[in-house]
């Protein structure tokens, strides 16, 4: 599959001036206005230090932005990795070697189209610099011809995966700090695009690292077909919905016990429906989505039962229903936690604003790194199953930074939707204020849908 893809192949601006320029719909300066002659400006690591210019030629980025990203599907990843040989591993390496800088270049160009005042925000500018350094490191990797070349590429990939654990909290803080400077819908669209692209790069990077790990394992026989009940790279071929929900339920139960008073009763999580439903998926993506939905439901039921329920009775259970159709599976999570207040509904999927923006910004400052996986919430032993590999390479799943499970970042729902939509699925919430919430997660069962990402920058040239 990869071989087929390959063949087809200044000083800080016065705040009033900055705000005026950012909110002007016709004449606002963007970073691209400054790039043609001077290269992007890098913000300091702290707000009290002056900005310093980093001189970078714009034409190098132009060459890569001229290329389109080449999306892949779960089925392609499975078919390619099922019969792994040295030539296939090297083809995978060269796909990753050229695809990563292409995808990074388009997101760099998207950032260059933002108003100048936004990109000079210290957090967003840190992300810009991280992306440019990664772009530089990957574009300079020579063609992979041997297994030794592949090992060197894997070192570059692992190093960048570790460095980029800071991206999500930095982006979120930058977006919140720029509230009011740019239209909120535009910033949410930008955030969704850049997060989907981030997921896509980590998928292909970690998939290649995992294939390399498989190939180098002592018991592996090149060309031998991997079992359909196994992982192929990072793809869990037969991801069972019931097993994933039960795993998340145990983890969320543990989190609820640790973050609430000892006398609090934790609601039961009941699972019903088509319990044999399975599909190919990236397990960490599914567990993140279900984990966030269950965490919200469990806490909402606890809070409502504490305020309005009978202390001598158990809180109402959370009901999870799995429904199977020929082309997709649906997971419904229903709770009786009182629903979502009407004033919060417009901001459910927003990264950039909301009634608790200041508290979210404060909480994000306590989370310097974030892998966006369920494992980082201090539940490692709950997820230490045989089907969850602990790969030796330094990916986002082995360099986890933990955050307190009761520290609410306000990103769970919007980020869960990004994960769901990435593989052509969907996530919807229906709230009955005063009663409860129904969440509907739909997943493609066949694995034949391409990753949903922007293959080009919003503007192809500066």
Phi and psi in degrees as a GROMACS rama.xvg file:
@    title "Ramachandran Plot"
@    xaxis  label "Phi"
@    yaxis  label "Psi"
@TYPE xy
-63.9371  -37.7856  UNK-2
-65.5305  -34.3069  UNK-3
-67.4315  -41.5395  UNK-4
-61.5482  -40.5303  UNK-5
-65.397  -40.6851  UNK-6
-66.2855  -37.137  UNK-7
-85.5866  17.2508  UNK-8
-115.999  157.339  UNK-11
-60.8018  132.07  UNK-12
-70.5822  143.584  UNK-13
-54.8592  135.156  UNK-14
-60.691  -40.6524  UNK-15
-64.1857  -41.8589  UNK-16
-63.2433  -41.2739  UNK-17
-64.0455  -43.8718  UNK-18
-64.0627  -42.4777  UNK-19
-61.9535  -43.0943  UNK-20
-68.6132  -34.1848  UNK-21
-72.4116  -32.6397  UNK-22
-92.7059  -4.14205  UNK-23
-76.6501  123.055  UNK-24
-76.4667  -17.8186  UNK-25
-107.98  -35.4156  UNK-26
-121.76  16.6653  UNK-27
-66.2556  134.783  UNK-28
-75.5632  138.22  UNK-29
-110.733  169.29  UNK-30
-59.8869  -32.2804  UNK-31
-63.1264  -25.1204  UNK-32
-62.3748  -29.1295  UNK-33
-97.8128  -16.9932  UNK-34
-72.3544  -36.1676  UNK-35
-55.613  -31.2225  UNK-36
-111.107  -29.7166  UNK-37
-118.453  -14.3766  UNK-38
82.2894  164.536  UNK-39
-68.0931  154.939  UNK-40
-97.4498  139.723  UNK-41
-103.907  130.202  UNK-42
-75.8255  158.85  UNK-43
-72.6878  168.376  UNK-44
-79.1823  -10.3888  UNK-45
-140.799  151.803  UNK-46
-67.6375  -17.0127  UNK-47
-88.9528  -8.06105  UNK-48
-96.322  149.245  UNK-49
-72.533  157.599  UNK-50
-74.0437  146.246  UNK-51
-126.084  142.619  UNK-52
-82.0736  137.33  UNK-53
-112.613  119.151  UNK-54
-86.5755  117.473  UNK-55
-136.996  131.644  UNK-56
-68.6738  129.748  UNK-57
-72.1386  -26.9452  UNK-58
-66.3343  -26.06  UNK-59
-64.5306  -43.2392  UNK-60
-66.861  -37.1363  UNK-61
-56.5536  -39.4401  UNK-62
-60.765  -37.9685  UNK-63
-84.0103  -31.9503  UNK-64
-67.7731  -24.6449  UNK-65
-66.1388  -18.1216  UNK-66
-92.1316  150.236  UNK-67
-95.8694  146.459  UNK-68
-66.1823  148.041  UNK-69
-113.971  96.3839  UNK-70
-63.6558  155.076  UNK-71
-130.065  166.968  UNK-72
-119.297  165.864  UNK-73
-61.329  -38.2788  UNK-74
-63.0828  -41.5512  UNK-75
-61.468  -42.3899  UNK-76
-61.9869  -39.793  UNK-77
-69.1411  -48.8156  UNK-78
-61.8628  -41.6428  UNK-79
-66.5796  -41.0223  UNK-80
-85.8784  -10.4424  UNK-81
-65.9626  -40.3057  UNK-82
-116  87.7679  UNK-83
-88.703  129.268  UNK-84
-130.241  171.884  UNK-85
-61.3491  -42.1995  UNK-86
-65.5671  -37.3941  UNK-87
-67.4614  -39.255  UNK-88
-62.8758  -40.561  UNK-89
-69.9752  -37.393  UNK-90
-61.0149  -43.0605  UNK-91
-60.0743  -42.5586  UNK-92
-60.2381  -43.6968  UNK-93
-73.0847  -30.4367  UNK-94
-62.7945  -48.0539  UNK-95
-64.191  -41.8357  UNK-96
-58.9728  -36.4006  UNK-97
-95.1434  -28.7794  UNK-98
-76.4537  -38.4077  UNK-99
-61.4665  -50.6803  UNK-100
-64.1386  -30.8159  UNK-101
-63.9888  -48.5125  UNK-102
-66.5155  -38.1841  UNK-103
-66.2773  -39.9304  UNK-104
-59.8221  -42.0908  UNK-105
-65.2724  -36.7742  UNK-106
-73.7243  -33.7424  UNK-107
-60.2078  -43.4296  UNK-108
-64.5711  -38.0955  UNK-109
-59.652  -42.025  UNK-110
-65.3353  -33.8788  UNK-111
-67.4817  -21.4703  UNK-112
-84.3454  -7.59378  UNK-113
-71.9895  156.031  UNK-114
-56.2677  145.708  UNK-115
-54.5896  -39.5644  UNK-116
-65.6193  -27.1665  UNK-117
-75.3839  -46.7477  UNK-118
-71.4193  -22.561  UNK-119
-84.3564  1.02999  UNK-120
-60.7008  131.006  UNK-121
-53.5037  -39.32  UNK-122
-70.3494  -47.6631  UNK-123
-67.1988  -35.9945  UNK-124
-68.2708  -33.1427  UNK-125
-61.566  -41.7806  UNK-126
-63.7429  -42.6153  UNK-127
-56.7253  -46.6941  UNK-128
-66.4972  -38.5565  UNK-129
-60.2793  -43.6996  UNK-130
-65.0418  -41.5499  UNK-131
-67.9159  -38.8089  UNK-132
-64.0066  -40.7147  UNK-133
-65.3137  -42.5982  UNK-134
-57.4289  -45.9476  UNK-135
-62.2449  -43.5088  UNK-136
-67.6483  -38.4377  UNK-137
-77.3997  -37.1901  UNK-138
-69.2154  -19.2246  UNK-139
-94.1609  0.762753  UNK-140
-76.4195  128.436  UNK-141
-75.6967  164.275  UNK-142
-53.9211  134.737  UNK-143
-84.3222  121.043  UNK-144
-120.179  -20.8882  UNK-145
-132.688  168.643  UNK-146
-65.3599  -30.5697  UNK-147
-66.5263  -40.5823  UNK-148
-60.2735  -40.4877  UNK-149
-64.0694  -39.7014  UNK-150
-61.3942  -38.6941  UNK-151
-67.1876  -39.039  UNK-152
-62.7101  -42.015  UNK-153
-61.4743  -34.3305  UNK-154
-64.4029  -41.1734  UNK-155
-65.1822  -43.6165  UNK-156
-60.8884  -49.2814  UNK-157
-60.2947  -42.5664  UNK-158
-60.5711  -44.1179  UNK-159
-70.8835  -34.7343  UNK-160
-60.2693  -41.0476  UNK-161
-67.2292  -44.5811  UNK-162
-62.0792  -34.7243  UNK-163
-86.0899  8.43534  UNK-164
-66.0811  -15.9706  UNK-165
-85.4366  -8.09781  UNK-166
-64.4008  -48.874  UNK-167
-60.8965  -52.6969  UNK-168
-63.5571  -35.5962  UNK-169
-65.2993  -45.6596  UNK-170
-59.5938  -46.5104  UNK-171
-62.1217  -43.0716  UNK-172
-66.0101  -41.5445  UNK-173
-62.6641  -42.9525  UNK-174
-62.5926  -42.7767  UNK-175
-67.1451  -38.7181  UNK-176
-68.7497  -23.5367  UNK-177
-93.2468  11.0617  UNK-178
-57.8313  130.523  UNK-179
94.7761  -16.0928  UNK-180
-87.1764  -27.7592  UNK-181
-137.14  153.524  UNK-182
-54.2812  130.631  UNK-183
-60.7727  -38.1271  UNK-184
-64.6207  -38.0515  UNK-185
-65.5764  -40.0423  UNK-186
-70.1186  -36.7763  UNK-187
-65.7688  -39.4113  UNK-188
-63.8449  -42.3054  UNK-189
-61.6179  -45.115  UNK-190
-63.5042  -43.4639  UNK-191
-62.8087  -42.8759  UNK-192
-62.2745  -45.4718  UNK-193
-72.4782  -31.3561  UNK-194
-73.4395  -39.9599  UNK-195
-62.0117  -40.2333  UNK-196
-65.0189  -38.21  UNK-197
-62.9248  -44.7689  UNK-198
-59.2745  -44.1847  UNK-199
-61.5781  -40.4804  UNK-200
-69.274  -38.6762  UNK-201
-69.3755  -33.2157  UNK-202
-62.7144  -51.9961  UNK-203
-71.2893  -31.5069  UNK-204
-69.6492  -48.9769  UNK-205
-70.9517  -30.135  UNK-206
-62.7467  -43.6972  UNK-207
-67.8366  -40.4151  UNK-208
-61.5435  -39.7938  UNK-209
-69.4643  -38.9467  UNK-210
-62.86  -39.9798  UNK-211
-63.084  -41.9102  UNK-212
-61.5756  -43.5404  UNK-213
-61.5178  -46.2995  UNK-214
-63.1219  -36.5778  UNK-215
-84.5833  -6.44661  UNK-216
-68.7653  144.531  UNK-217
-63.7637  -25.2581  UNK-218
-95.5152  3.5273  UNK-219
-83.3928  137.534  UNK-220
-112.972  113.106  UNK-221
-53.1097  131.525  UNK-222
91.476  -14.5041  UNK-223
-71.7299  141.033  UNK-224
-77.4299  134.087  UNK-225
-79.003  150.077  UNK-226
-64.9183  144.499  UNK-227
-72.0128  -12.3074  UNK-228
-90.6235  0.570501  UNK-229
-100.629  178.191  UNK-230
-79.2086  142.3  UNK-231
-113.736  101.372  UNK-232
66.9499  -124.541  UNK-233
-95.2814  -2.48317  UNK-234
-87.296  120.524  UNK-235
-85.6976  109.874  UNK-236
-63.5059  -44.2361  UNK-237
-120.023  76.6505  UNK-238
-78.8305  110.996  UNK-239
-84.8332  124.731  UNK-240
-60.4587  -45.5722  UNK-241
-61.1413  -44.1671  UNK-242
-62.1718  -43.004  UNK-243
-64.2084  -41.2729  UNK-244
-65.5692  -43.0971  UNK-245
-62.5947  -40.1046  UNK-246
-62.2638  -46.0387  UNK-247
-65.4276  -39.2198  UNK-248
-60.3803  -42.8508  UNK-249
-62.118  -44.0389  UNK-250
-64.7057  -43.9339  UNK-251
-68.2309  -35.5987  UNK-252
-61.0494  -42.511  UNK-253
-65.1186  -42.1578  UNK-254
-62.1672  -44.4625  UNK-255
-61.8071  -38.576  UNK-256
-65.0967  -35.1777  UNK-257
-81.6173  -20.5856  UNK-258
-107.668  0.147673  UNK-259
-121.074  160.81  UNK-260
-56.4044  152.491  UNK-261
-63.1392  -23.3273  UNK-262
-87.6634  -0.92452  UNK-263
-74.2703  134.826  UNK-264
-88.411  130.975  UNK-265
-93.1553  130.18  UNK-266
-65.5556  145.993  UNK-267
-73.1202  146.636  UNK-268
-110.797  111.772  UNK-269
-99.1783  136.63  UNK-270
-118.135  130.562  UNK-271
-144.649  174.472  UNK-272
104.888  -146.031  UNK-273
-82.9165  86.9336  UNK-274
-77.3533  -10.0328  UNK-275
-93.8369  3.12941  UNK-276
-59.8938  130.171  UNK-277
-140.324  161.652  UNK-278
-165.099  156.93  UNK-279
-75.0594  136.012  UNK-280
-162.182  163.82  UNK-281
-85.3987  110.439  UNK-282
-59.2515  -39.3611  UNK-283
-63.3576  -32.5117  UNK-284
-65.288  -48.228  UNK-285
-63.4994  -43.303  UNK-286
-67.7184  -31.7953  UNK-287
-64.6127  -48.7442  UNK-288
-61.4429  -53.4321  UNK-289
-63.6846  -39.4685  UNK-290
-59.7599  -44.4839  UNK-291
-65.9531  -42.6282  UNK-292
-64.3251  -44.5705  UNK-293
-66.7845  -37.8717  UNK-294
-62.2391  -43.4412  UNK-295
-63.0934  -44.1337  UNK-296
-66.144  -46.3259  UNK-297
-59.4461  -46.9144  UNK-298
-67.7248  -37.2572  UNK-299
-63.7069  -42.1877  UNK-300
-65.8092  -41.531  UNK-301
-59.7654  -48.0036  UNK-302
-64.373  -42.3528  UNK-303
-69.9988  -39.5267  UNK-304
-65.9187  -35.1533  UNK-305
-65.7971  -36.4903  UNK-306
-85.9721  -38.3416  UNK-307
-121.769  -10.7955  UNK-308
-89.4202  171.252  UNK-309
-83.1217  119.739  UNK-310
-61.9983  -16.5474  UNK-311
-89.5677  -2.96552  UNK-312
-114.294  161.19  UNK-313
-78.8254  149.472  UNK-314
-67.0135  154.036  UNK-315
-62.7665  144.748  UNK-316
-72.29  161.904  UNK-317
-98.4603  126.074  UNK-318
-104.352  124.321  UNK-319
-113.46  122.766  UNK-320
-116.219  129.571  UNK-321
-105.766  124.631  UNK-322
-121.709  134.41  UNK-323
-113.484  130.924  UNK-324
-123.856  168.745  UNK-325
-55.8523  -38.125  UNK-326
-110.973  -11.1898  UNK-327
-150.607  163.365  UNK-328
-120.847  145.297  UNK-329
-123.144  133.934  UNK-330
-115.828  117.72  UNK-331
-106.065  130.655  UNK-332
-116.888  114.131  UNK-333
-114.501  132.738  UNK-334
-132.262  163.796  UNK-335
-118.302  58.7812  UNK-336
-99.9724  15.4618  UNK-337
96.5923  -6.30512  UNK-338
78.7508  -178.437  UNK-339
-102.434  128.59  UNK-340
-54.2461  141.216  UNK-341
-57.5129  -36.3573  UNK-342
-70.0943  -17.8003  UNK-343
-92.4322  -17.1688  UNK-344
-56.4603  -41.8101  UNK-345
-64.6359  -15.4738  UNK-346
-111.064  10.6791  UNK-347
-55.7475  -41.3659  UNK-348
-105.819  14.1333  UNK-349
-91.8268  135.742  UNK-350
-91.0749  -27.0972  UNK-351
-97.4124  -17.3347  UNK-352
-157.864  172.666  UNK-353
157.363  170.322  UNK-354
-67.2411  -19.1962  UNK-355
-112.767  29.5598  UNK-356
-58.4707  -42.5046  UNK-357
-65.7639  -40.506  UNK-358
-69.1527  -38.1044  UNK-359
-61.3933  -42.7778  UNK-360
-63.1256  -41.1753  UNK-361
-63.8148  -43.2093  UNK-362
-67.2949  -39.8694  UNK-363
-62.4007  -30.5531  UNK-364
-64.2384  -17.6337  UNK-365
-91.8654  -0.683326  UNK-366
-122.186  84.856  UNK-367
-66.7104  -25.1588  UNK-368
-135.852  151.974  UNK-369
-156.118  125.105  UNK-370
-94.6097  -11.4868  UNK-371
58.3203  50.5297  UNK-372
-131.189  156.717  UNK-373
-65.6124  -28.2061  UNK-374
-62.6777  -27.6037  UNK-375
-75.6637  -4.97628  UNK-376
-90.9275  42.0468  UNK-377
59.4601  36.8527  UNK-378
-126.631  31.8877  UNK-379
-57.466  -42.5884  UNK-380
-69.9056  -25.677  UNK-381
-71.4547  -24.0824  UNK-382
-106.927  10.3902  UNK-383
-84.0972  53.5558  UNK-384
-86.8208  169.633  UNK-385
-67.042  -28.777  UNK-386
-86.7414  -2.69393  UNK-387
-104.73  98.8356  UNK-388
-65.0673  152.073  UNK-389
-115.52  84.5008  UNK-390
-67.9181  147.464  UNK-391
-72.8955  -20.3115  UNK-392
-74.0552  156.158  UNK-393
-87.5134  76.7356  UNK-394
-98.5201  -176.864  UNK-395
-65.8193  -16.0696  UNK-396
-93.2965  -6.7807  UNK-397
-115.984  -13.3245  UNK-398
-107.507  41.3359  UNK-399
-67.3469  134.946  UNK-400
-103.952  131.103  UNK-401
-90.7302  153.089  UNK-402
-129.829  151.814  UNK-403
-57.8971  130.676  UNK-404
-65.9904  -18.0459  UNK-405
-95.0968  5.03915  UNK-406
-87.4041  104.161  UNK-407
-84.1758  126.084  UNK-408
-103.288  -9.22406  UNK-409
70.3016  17.9229  UNK-410
-115.672  -6.14582  UNK-411
-58.2757  -50.4506  UNK-412
-69.8002  -51.1358  UNK-413
-61.8409  -36.6532  UNK-414
-71.9617  -34.2023  UNK-415
-62.8569  -40.3224  UNK-416
-65.0804  -38.0567  UNK-417
-60.6914  -45.4752  UNK-418
-60.9536  -44.1786  UNK-419
-64.3206  -43.6564  UNK-420
-74.6657  -19.7061  UNK-421
-58.5258  -42.1718  UNK-422
-100.046  37.0336  UNK-423
63.645  30.0054  UNK-424
-100.292  -163.655  UNK-425
-153.546  159.41  UNK-426
-140.733  121.775  UNK-427
-130.565  148.206  UNK-428
-123.141  138.501  UNK-429
-125.619  120.306  UNK-430
-109.888  134.253  UNK-431
-109.588  98.4395  UNK-432
-59.8733  129.647  UNK-433
95.0252  -9.60542  UNK-434
-125.658  -68.5628  UNK-435
-178.565  -166.835  UNK-436
-132.736  140.637  UNK-437
-113.834  124.168  UNK-438
-109.5  134.526  UNK-439
-119.597  114.829  UNK-440
-107.566  119.878  UNK-441
-110.178  135.941  UNK-442
-130.925  136.519  UNK-443
-70.4842  126.122  UNK-444
-81.9648  -20.0898  UNK-445
-93.6634  -16.9606  UNK-446
69.7561  16.4252  UNK-447
-99.8329  5.96974  UNK-448
-90.746  132.03  UNK-449
-65.7989  152.471  UNK-450
-56.9777  139.115  UNK-451
-95.2062  101.847  UNK-452
-148.848  159.244  UNK-453
-73.6444  117.598  UNK-454
-82.2041  -13.6207  UNK-455
-133.914  159.844  UNK-456
-69.6859  163.139  UNK-457
-63.4597  -29.6427  UNK-458
-133.944  134.275  UNK-459
-79.2759  -19.8331  UNK-460
-142.414  155.646  UNK-461
